[in-house]
Amino acid sequence: MTANEDRRLLLLTLAPSHYCERARWALDLQGIVYDEERLAPGTHALRVKRLGASATSLPLLLLGDGSLCQGSDRILDWTGLRGGDPEIERRLEQTTAPLIRQCLYAGLLSDPKSGIRDVLLRGTNAHQATIGRLTWPLLRRMMAAGMNARPRLLPDLIAQVDRELDWFDRVLAERGDHLVGREFGRADLTAASLLAPLALPHVEPVKSLSAGIRWPHSLAPFLAGWSDRPTLEWVRRMYQAHRAPL
């Protein structure tokens, strides 16, 4: 694998990804110093493959010895963050978060006024941003196909997200503010970060990364209706209390 010449940790991300926010927050919470390189969707694959990764998914953490740690779950393992709950985290990672992503992109990618293109390219270098803008019509279709984010699926996706919020409302009713023990830990961070796209906390870096999105009429009423649910109020409390980016 390519050596990391300056020996600093480098986190490769897609700016608005809630999985990338999960990894970013864990590194910040553990006081681990790193640089972040934001990549544009599509062109990120070449950058990741050049590093020798077996997959193109992000986040990816390039360690000081040149080895790679890919995936938010593995990055959290590497940080040693405690307070995990494998069952809750598995459902959030494999069911809840993919549904949220599919649902939101089904609305955003189909609306030319949503601003999602500029959000996805925010913070990338000039070369990637230019390519992203020039290839956006094709990239938008590829993203929609890859996530099966079709507008016609929105009613069913919204109903499924609603059921996931019902489930987590019940979890909070049983466990209280902290999912494991009495302190903020891995399970709390996982839930808060992966649910953040629905809660829209006004805390950095999430606030800046999502700035400029104009929610289409197909999504806006449901986001407003979900806003006061216990789960999303909890997410905003967790961000306010525990999200302190370095």
Contacts in CASP RR format, 6 or more apart in sequence:
PFRMAT RR
TARGET T0000
AUTHOR 0000-0000-0000
METHOD contacts of the structure
MODEL  1
MTANEDRRLLLLTLAPSHYCERARWALDLQGIVYDEERLAPGTHALRVKR
LGASATSLPLLLLGDGSLCQGSDRILDWTGLRGGDPEIERRLEQTTAPLI
RQCLYAGLLSDPKSGIRDVLLRGTNAHQATIGRLTWPLLRRMMAAGMNAR
PRLLPDLIAQVDRELDWFDRVLAERGDHLVGREFGRADLTAASLLAPLAL
PHVEPVKSLSAGIRWPHSLAPFLAGWSDRPTLEWVRRMYQAHRAPL
1 51 0 8 1.000
1 52 0 8 1.000
1 66 0 8 1.000
1 67 0 8 1.000
1 68 0 8 1.000
2 50 0 8 1.000
2 51 0 8 1.000
2 52 0 8 1.000
2 66 0 8 1.000
3 65 0 8 1.000
3 66 0 8 1.000
4 10 0 8 1.000
4 62 0 8 1.000
4 63 0 8 1.000
4 64 0 8 1.000
4 65 0 8 1.000
4 66 0 8 1.000
7 64 0 8 1.000
8 33 0 8 1.000
8 34 0 8 1.000
8 35 0 8 1.000
8 64 0 8 1.000
9 27 0 8 1.000
9 32 0 8 1.000
9 33 0 8 1.000
9 34 0 8 1.000
9 35 0 8 1.000
9 61 0 8 1.000
9 62 0 8 1.000
9 63 0 8 1.000
9 64 0 8 1.000
10 34 0 8 1.000
10 35 0 8 1.000
10 36 0 8 1.000
10 37 0 8 1.000
10 61 0 8 1.000
10 62 0 8 1.000
11 20 0 8 1.000
11 23 0 8 1.000
11 24 0 8 1.000
11 27 0 8 1.000
11 34 0 8 1.000
11 35 0 8 1.000
11 36 0 8 1.000
11 37 0 8 1.000
11 59 0 8 1.000
11 60 0 8 1.000
11 61 0 8 1.000
11 62 0 8 1.000
12 36 0 8 1.000
12 37 0 8 1.000
12 39 0 8 1.000
12 44 0 8 1.000
12 47 0 8 1.000
12 48 0 8 1.000
12 58 0 8 1.000
12 59 0 8 1.000
12 60 0 8 1.000
12 61 0 8 1.000
12 62 0 8 1.000
13 20 0 8 1.000
13 23 0 8 1.000
13 24 0 8 1.000
13 36 0 8 1.000
13 37 0 8 1.000
13 38 0 8 1.000
13 39 0 8 1.000
13 58 0 8 1.000
13 59 0 8 1.000
14 20 0 8 1.000
14 38 0 8 1.000
14 39 0 8 1.000
14 40 0 8 1.000
14 41 0 8 1.000
14 44 0 8 1.000
14 58 0 8 1.000
14 120 0 8 1.000
15 38 0 8 1.000
15 119 0 8 1.000
15 120 0 8 1.000
15 122 0 8 1.000
15 123 0 8 1.000
15 124 0 8 1.000
15 209 0 8 1.000
16 119 0 8 1.000
16 120 0 8 1.000
16 197 0 8 1.000
16 209 0 8 1.000
16 210 0 8 1.000
17 58 0 8 1.000
17 59 0 8 1.000
18 97 0 8 1.000
18 100 0 8 1.000
18 101 0 8 1.000
18 193 0 8 1.000
18 194 0 8 1.000
18 195 0 8 1.000
18 196 0 8 1.000
18 197 0 8 1.000
19 58 0 8 1.000
19 59 0 8 1.000
19 71 0 8 1.000
19 72 0 8 1.000
19 97 0 8 1.000
19 194 0 8 1.000
20 58 0 8 1.000
20 59 0 8 1.000
20 72 0 8 1.000
21 193 0 8 1.000
21 196 0 8 1.000
21 205 0 8 1.000
21 206 0 8 1.000
21 209 0 8 1.000
22 59 0 8 1.000
22 72 0 8 1.000
22 76 0 8 1.000
22 189 0 8 1.000
22 190 0 8 1.000
22 193 0 8 1.000
22 194 0 8 1.000
23 59 0 8 1.000
23 61 0 8 1.000
23 71 0 8 1.000
23 72 0 8 1.000
23 75 0 8 1.000
23 76 0 8 1.000
24 36 0 8 1.000
24 59 0 8 1.000
24 205 0 8 1.000
24 245 0 8 1.000
25 189 0 8 1.000
25 192 0 8 1.000
25 193 0 8 1.000
25 243 0 8 1.000
26 72 0 8 1.000
26 75 0 8 1.000
26 76 0 8 1.000
26 79 0 8 1.000
26 81 0 8 1.000
26 186 0 8 1.000
26 189 0 8 1.000
27 34 0 8 1.000
27 61 0 8 1.000
27 75 0 8 1.000
27 79 0 8 1.000
28 243 0 8 1.000
28 244 0 8 1.000
28 245 0 8 1.000
28 246 0 8 1.000
29 79 0 8 1.000
29 81 0 8 1.000
29 189 0 8 1.000
29 242 0 8 1.000
29 244 0 8 1.000
30 79 0 8 1.000
30 80 0 8 1.000
30 81 0 8 1.000
31 246 0 8 1.000
32 79 0 8 1.000
33 246 0 8 1.000
34 61 0 8 1.000
38 122 0 8 1.000
38 123 0 8 1.000
38 124 0 8 1.000
39 47 0 8 1.000
39 48 0 8 1.000
39 58 0 8 1.000
39 124 0 8 1.000
39 128 0 8 1.000
40 120 0 8 1.000
40 121 0 8 1.000
40 124 0 8 1.000
40 128 0 8 1.000
40 129 0 8 1.000
40 131 0 8 1.000
40 132 0 8 1.000
41 120 0 8 1.000
41 139 0 8 1.000
41 143 0 8 1.000
42 132 0 8 1.000
42 139 0 8 1.000
42 142 0 8 1.000
43 128 0 8 1.000
43 131 0 8 1.000
43 132 0 8 1.000
44 56 0 8 1.000
44 58 0 8 1.000
45 56 0 8 1.000
48 55 0 8 1.000
48 56 0 8 1.000
48 58 0 8 1.000
48 60 0 8 1.000
49 56 0 8 1.000
51 60 0 8 1.000
51 62 0 8 1.000
51 68 0 8 1.000
52 68 0 8 1.000
53 60 0 8 1.000
53 68 0 8 1.000
53 70 0 8 1.000
54 70 0 8 1.000
55 70 0 8 1.000
57 70 0 8 1.000
57 71 0 8 1.000
58 71 0 8 1.000
59 70 0 8 1.000
59 71 0 8 1.000
59 72 0 8 1.000
59 75 0 8 1.000
60 68 0 8 1.000
60 69 0 8 1.000
60 70 0 8 1.000
60 71 0 8 1.000
61 68 0 8 1.000
61 69 0 8 1.000
61 70 0 8 1.000
61 75 0 8 1.000
61 78 0 8 1.000
62 68 0 8 1.000
63 69 0 8 1.000
69 75 0 8 1.000
69 78 0 8 1.000
72 93 0 8 1.000
73 89 0 8 1.000
73 93 0 8 1.000
76 186 0 8 1.000
76 189 0 8 1.000
76 190 0 8 1.000
81 185 0 8 1.000
81 186 0 8 1.000
81 189 0 8 1.000
82 185 0 8 1.000
82 186 0 8 1.000
83 180 0 8 1.000
83 181 0 8 1.000
83 183 0 8 1.000
83 185 0 8 1.000
83 186 0 8 1.000
83 187 0 8 1.000
83 188 0 8 1.000
84 179 0 8 1.000
84 180 0 8 1.000
84 185 0 8 1.000
84 186 0 8 1.000
84 187 0 8 1.000
84 190 0 8 1.000
85 179 0 8 1.000
85 180 0 8 1.000
85 186 0 8 1.000
85 187 0 8 1.000
88 171 0 8 1.000
88 179 0 8 1.000
88 187 0 8 1.000
88 190 0 8 1.000
88 191 0 8 1.000
89 186 0 8 1.000
89 187 0 8 1.000
89 190 0 8 1.000
91 167 0 8 1.000
92 190 0 8 1.000
92 191 0 8 1.000
92 194 0 8 1.000
92 195 0 8 1.000
93 190 0 8 1.000
93 194 0 8 1.000
95 164 0 8 1.000
96 164 0 8 1.000
96 167 0 8 1.000
96 168 0 8 1.000
96 194 0 8 1.000
96 195 0 8 1.000
97 194 0 8 1.000
99 157 0 8 1.000
99 160 0 8 1.000
99 161 0 8 1.000
99 164 0 8 1.000
100 161 0 8 1.000
100 164 0 8 1.000
100 194 0 8 1.000
100 195 0 8 1.000
100 197 0 8 1.000
100 198 0 8 1.000
101 147 0 8 1.000
101 149 0 8 1.000
101 197 0 8 1.000
102 147 0 8 1.000
102 148 0 8 1.000
102 149 0 8 1.000
102 153 0 8 1.000
102 157 0 8 1.000
103 149 0 8 1.000
103 154 0 8 1.000
103 157 0 8 1.000
103 158 0 8 1.000
103 160 0 8 1.000
103 161 0 8 1.000
103 219 0 8 1.000
104 197 0 8 1.000
104 219 0 8 1.000
105 116 0 8 1.000
105 143 0 8 1.000
105 144 0 8 1.000
105 147 0 8 1.000
105 149 0 8 1.000
106 144 0 8 1.000
106 147 0 8 1.000
106 149 0 8 1.000
106 150 0 8 1.000
106 151 0 8 1.000
106 153 0 8 1.000
106 154 0 8 1.000
106 157 0 8 1.000
106 218 0 8 1.000
107 114 0 8 1.000
107 149 0 8 1.000
107 151 0 8 1.000
107 154 0 8 1.000
107 216 0 8 1.000
107 218 0 8 1.000
107 219 0 8 1.000
108 114 0 8 1.000
108 115 0 8 1.000
108 116 0 8 1.000
108 213 0 8 1.000
108 215 0 8 1.000
108 216 0 8 1.000
108 219 0 8 1.000
109 116 0 8 1.000
109 140 0 8 1.000
109 143 0 8 1.000
109 144 0 8 1.000
109 149 0 8 1.000
110 144 0 8 1.000
110 151 0 8 1.000
110 216 0 8 1.000
110 218 0 8 1.000
111 214 0 8 1.000
111 216 0 8 1.000
111 218 0 8 1.000
113 214 0 8 1.000
113 216 0 8 1.000
114 213 0 8 1.000
114 214 0 8 1.000
114 215 0 8 1.000
114 216 0 8 1.000
115 212 0 8 1.000
115 213 0 8 1.000
115 214 0 8 1.000
116 213 0 8 1.000
117 132 0 8 1.000
117 133 0 8 1.000
117 136 0 8 1.000
117 140 0 8 1.000
118 212 0 8 1.000
119 209 0 8 1.000
119 210 0 8 1.000
119 211 0 8 1.000
119 212 0 8 1.000
119 213 0 8 1.000
121 128 0 8 1.000
121 129 0 8 1.000
121 132 0 8 1.000
121 133 0 8 1.000
122 209 0 8 1.000
123 129 0 8 1.000
132 139 0 8 1.000
143 149 0 8 1.000
144 150 0 8 1.000
151 218 0 8 1.000
154 218 0 8 1.000
154 219 0 8 1.000
158 222 0 8 1.000
161 198 0 8 1.000
161 226 0 8 1.000
162 226 0 8 1.000
165 198 0 8 1.000
165 226 0 8 1.000
165 229 0 8 1.000
165 231 0 8 1.000
165 232 0 8 1.000
168 191 0 8 1.000
168 195 0 8 1.000
168 231 0 8 1.000
169 229 0 8 1.000
169 230 0 8 1.000
169 231 0 8 1.000
171 179 0 8 1.000
172 230 0 8 1.000
172 231 0 8 1.000
172 234 0 8 1.000
173 230 0 8 1.000
177 234 0 8 1.000
177 237 0 8 1.000
177 238 0 8 1.000
178 184 0 8 1.000
178 185 0 8 1.000
178 188 0 8 1.000
179 185 0 8 1.000
179 187 0 8 1.000
179 188 0 8 1.000
179 191 0 8 1.000
180 186 0 8 1.000
180 187 0 8 1.000
180 188 0 8 1.000
184 238 0 8 1.000
184 241 0 8 1.000
184 242 0 8 1.000
188 238 0 8 1.000
188 242 0 8 1.000
189 238 0 8 1.000
189 242 0 8 1.000
191 235 0 8 1.000
191 238 0 8 1.000
192 199 0 8 1.000
192 234 0 8 1.000
192 235 0 8 1.000
192 238 0 8 1.000
192 239 0 8 1.000
192 242 0 8 1.000
192 243 0 8 1.000
195 231 0 8 1.000
195 232 0 8 1.000
195 235 0 8 1.000
196 206 0 8 1.000
196 235 0 8 1.000
196 239 0 8 1.000
197 210 0 8 1.000
198 223 0 8 1.000
198 226 0 8 1.000
198 232 0 8 1.000
198 235 0 8 1.000
199 227 0 8 1.000
199 231 0 8 1.000
199 232 0 8 1.000
199 233 0 8 1.000
199 235 0 8 1.000
199 236 0 8 1.000
199 239 0 8 1.000
200 206 0 8 1.000
200 210 0 8 1.000
200 223 0 8 1.000
201 207 0 8 1.000
201 235 0 8 1.000
201 236 0 8 1.000
201 239 0 8 1.000
201 240 0 8 1.000
201 243 0 8 1.000
202 236 0 8 1.000
203 239 0 8 1.000
203 240 0 8 1.000
203 243 0 8 1.000
204 243 0 8 1.000
204 245 0 8 1.000
205 245 0 8 1.000
206 239 0 8 1.000
206 243 0 8 1.000
215 223 0 8 1.000
226 232 0 8 1.000
END
